[in-house]
Amino acid sequence: MENRTEKITFRVTPSELKIIENKAKESNIKVSEYVRQSSLGKDIIVIRDLEELVKEVNAIGRNLNQLAILCHQGKITCLKLDYVENKLDKVWQSLNLLVIKTKRKRN
């Protein structure tokens, strides 16, 4: 990969700067990367609340594991726990694939 040695300087209004900064922040990339990608016609992918979704899926997984432990201990009756676990695993795999695809498109 070629090193970035050249510098471009240009002027924007305060409102334009704010818009650019907000869009870069929303895209979770630096302003320079946002402007570079925009200028080169690359798609800028914005996935809102992805981190929150990952946290929620993790929390569901932890709760499911706790239920599985209680089930194996005989403290609760298990009804299709394996089915729920398989469905959660598919959601987790899809979420991971989305993250990987997003990272690839940015590079």
N, C-alpha and C positions, 0 to 999 in steps of 0.2 A: 504494500500500500504506500502510496506517495505521501510524503510529509506535507503538512499545511504550513507553508512558509510565507505566503502572500497575505497581506492585510487589506481589507476594504473598509473605508470609512464613509458613512453617508449620514445625512441629517434627516430627522423626522420631527414631527410636532410632538409636544408632550402627550397629547391624546393618542397619537399613533404609537408612541413608545409604550404607553400603558396597555394598549390592545395587544401589541406584540408580546410584551412581558406576560400578560394574562394567558395568551394562547400557548406560549412556551411552558408556563407553569402547569396549565391544564394538560398539556401533552407529556408532562414530566421530563422535559429536556431543557437544556440551557438555551438562552436566547440565541446565541451564535449558531447552535445546531438547528434550532427552529428556522432561522432565517436561511441558513445554508440549504436545508432540505426543501423549504418552500421555493427558493430560487431555482433549485435544480429540478423542480417538478415532481419531487418524491411525495408519496402519500404520507401524511402525518396522522398516525393512529392515536385516537383518544379513547381510552377505556376508563370510564368513570367508575369509581368505587370498586375497582378490581381488588385492591388490598383488603377492603372490608368484606368482600365476597369470599376471599381466601380465608379470612379469620372465621367467618361464619361456617364455612364448610369444615374447617378444622374443629370448631366447637361441636358441630354435629357428630363428627367422627369420634371425638372424646366421649360424648354422651353415649354413643352407640357402643363403644368399648366398655363403658361402665355397665351398661345393660347386659352385655355379653358376659361380663364377670359375674354379675348377680344371677344370671340365668344358669351358668355353669355351677354356681354354688347352690342352686336349687331354691334361691330366695324369691325368684319370680318365675312366672310361666312364660316361656318363649314362644312367640307366634311369628313365624316367617322372619326371624331376625337375620338369617343368612340372605334372604331376598333383599332386605333393606340395606344390608352391608354391601351387597353387589351393586345395587343402584347407586349408593353413595360413592363407591369406587369408580363407577363410570362417570359420575359428575366430576370427581376429582381429576380423572384422566383428561376429560374434556377441558377443564379449567387449565391444567398444566399445558396442554397442547395450544390453547389460546395464548398463554403467556409466551411460549416458545415462538409461535408464529409472529407475535407482536414484536419480540426482540429481533427476530430475523429481518423483518420489514424495516426496522429502524436502522439496521446496519447495511 
